[in-house]
Amino acid sequence: MYIASLKNKENIAEYLLYMWQIEDIIRANDLDIDKIETNVINKFQLTDPQKKEMTEWYESLIDMMRRENVEKCGHLQLNKNVIIQLTDLHLALLKDPRFSQYTAEFYKALPYIVELRAKSGENPTGEIETCFNALYGMLMLRLQNKDVTPETQNAVAQISKFLASLSKNYHLDREDKLFPHDETR
């Protein structure tokens, strides 16, 4: 909860990957708050009020996961909304000639995105979600100490660079510094 809040303010890409990991942690603990307290919350050095607050946060996420039917797989709507916001910003940046550097980063990553979408065989997702799926997949491989090919490392590095640019622009946009006084957006 504290980490999520900090990441949301500082780096939206890290925030989203963290929240996907939280969803998986909740699933790994069978959506059981007692297991989450034992396996997660109690690992932190928290005061009683902080522990209560974190427990309530996990309980609210569990409740949302149940109501949204994402107990086994999928993402919470609040996380899907981040993808939607990032996609909207991405499209606005691509249309605006002032962001040629951003557009160049996107086109460097695009061949990898297209290849990942073709290999995944999953329902077609947008470019931004595909990028996050790639980064999350890499995170899971690293956590499992699995080997990653140099080609995959190169693809993920390019995608990471692109998402870092998108994330930076997202935070500038939230501060109204990206499109100041732009009535068309």
N, C-alpha and C positions, 0 to 999 in steps of 0.2 A: 504494500500500500504506500509506504513512504518512498520506496524506490520508484514505484509507478508514477507517483506525483512529481518527483524530481525529474524523471526522464521525460514526462509529458511537457514539462516546462523547457527542458534543455535540448532534447533530440527526439523528435516524433518517431523517427524510424526505430530507434532503440526502444522507445515506449511500446510501440506496436509489437515488436518481437518479444519484449518482456511479457506483455499481456497474453500473447499466444502461449508463452511458456507457462504462465500462471494457469491458463485454461487446462493445459496438459497436466500440471501438478495436481489440480483439483480432480481431474479424471483419474490420475494414478492413485489417488486417495479415495476413490469410489464416491466422490461428492459427499464425503463424510467429514463433518466439521471436527469430530473428535480425533480422527486420524490426522487431519490437517494441523490441529493444535499440537499433537504429539510430534509429527514428522516435519513440520514447517515452523509454526509460530513459536513453539518453545525453544527453537534453536537461536532465536534472537534474544538479546539482552534488553528486555522491555520492562517498563514500569507497568503496574496493574492497569492504569487507564489506557496506556498504549496497547497492551495485550488485548484489552476489551475492544478497543477501536479496530485493531487488525482482525480480530475474530469476527466482528460485525461486517467488516469489509469482505472477508472470505464468504461469510454466510450470504451476503447480498449477491455475490458473484455466483454462488451455488444456486440460489433462487433464480437468478436470471438464466443460468444455463438450463435449468429444468423448464422454466416457462418458455424458453426459446427453442427447446428440443435440440440442444447441442451437447447433451450429456456424453455421447460417444465420439462425436467428431463435429467439425465445423467451428465457427467463431461467433462470439456474442455480437449482437447488433452494434453495441458501442464500439467494437473493434472494426466492424464492417464500415461504420460511419467514418472512421479515420481513413480507411482505404478510399472511400468515396470523396472525402475532402481532398486527399492527396491527388487523386485522379483528376478532379476538377481543376486544381491548381496546375497540375502537369499540362493539361490541355490548354489552359490560359497562357502558360509560359511558352509553349510551342508556337502559339499563334502570334505572340508578341515579338517583333524583331529586336527589341531591346535585350532579349535574353538569348542571344546567339550562342553564348558560352554554354548555357544550360542545354540548348538544343543539340550542340555538338556532343556533350556528354551522353545525352540520350541516344544519339545515333551510333556512338561507339558501343553502347551496351545492347542496342537493338538486335544485332545478329545472335547474341547469346540468349536474349529473351525469346526470340522466335524459335531457336533450337530447343530451349527448355520446354516451351509450350508444345512443340511437336513430340518431344520425348515423353512428356508426362502422360499423355493420353487422357488427361482429365478434361472435364468440361472446360471450354475456353474461358479463361479468366482474362481480365485486362492486363496490360503490361505491368502496371504497378503491383498488382497482387502477385503476378508471376515473379517479379523481383523479390518480393517479401517471402514467397514460398521457397525461392532459391536460397536466400540468406538463412531462413529458418531450417531448411534441410541441412545446410552446412553446419549450423550450430549443433544440430542433433548428431551429425556425424562426428564432430569434434568431441562432444560429450561422451560418445560411445568409443572414442579412440580408434575410429575407423580410418583407413587410408583414403586419401582424396587425390585423384589424379591431378597432374599439373594443369591440364586443360580446364578441369572444373575449378581449380583454384584461380586460374586466370579469369574465367567467366565471372566468378563470384567477386573477384577484386574489381572488375569493371562495373558490375552491377552495384557494388557497394559505393563506388565513387559516384555513380549516377544518383543513387538514393541519398547520399550525403548532400549532394547539391540540391535535390528536391527538399530535403529536410531543412536545410539552411533557408531556402526560399519560403518554406512553410512558416517558419518562425518569424521571418521578416514580414510576411503577409499578416500574421497574427498581430504584429506590432504596428501594422498599417504603414510599413516602410517600403513595401515592395511596389505597390501600385498607388502611391499617394495621390489623393484627389482624382482618382480615375473613376469616373462615373459609369464607364462601360462595363465594369466588372461587378 
